[in-house]
Amino acid sequence: MSYYVASDARGSGVGSHLVQALLEQSRILSLGLMVAYIFDDNLASRHVLEPFAFEYGGCLPAAARDSRRMHDVSYWYLSL
């Protein structure tokens, strides 16, 4: 899964609500595993995932580019 929260909505809990909704639908669909890919240096996204018991899986170096630079991408997983 991947999600993006607009800058003016960050810190309001919308990211947590998005993840909660995605997890609920994934369980209904019996998907079994949820994997999240985030920029490794994005601490806010880590803080969104950790309360849901996502586990750190690893890091892909220089795997994604935004408008400014390359980023390492970490992946996090949760058995459903």
Secondary structure in CASP SS format (residue, H / E / C, confidence):
PFRMAT SS
TARGET T0000
AUTHOR 0000-0000-0000
METHOD secondary structure of the structure
MODEL  1
M C 1.00
S C 1.00
Y C 1.00
Y C 1.00
V C 1.00
A C 1.00
S H 1.00
D H 1.00
A H 1.00
R C 1.00
G C 1.00
S C 1.00
G C 1.00
V H 1.00
G H 1.00
S H 1.00
H H 1.00
L H 1.00
V H 1.00
Q H 1.00
A H 1.00
L H 1.00
L H 1.00
E H 1.00
Q H 1.00
S H 1.00
R H 1.00
I H 1.00
L C 1.00
S C 1.00
L C 1.00
G C 1.00
L E 1.00
M E 1.00
V E 1.00
A E 1.00
Y E 1.00
I E 1.00
F E 1.00
D C 1.00
D C 1.00
N C 1.00
L H 1.00
A H 1.00
S H 1.00
R H 1.00
H H 1.00
V H 1.00
L H 1.00
E H 1.00
P H 1.00
F H 1.00
A C 1.00
F C 1.00
E E 1.00
Y E 1.00
G E 1.00
G E 1.00
C E 1.00
L E 1.00
P E 1.00
A E 1.00
A E 1.00
A E 1.00
R E 1.00
D C 1.00
S C 1.00
R C 1.00
R C 1.00
M E 1.00
H E 1.00
D E 1.00
V E 1.00
S E 1.00
Y E 1.00
W E 1.00
Y E 1.00
L E 1.00
S E 1.00
L C 1.00
END
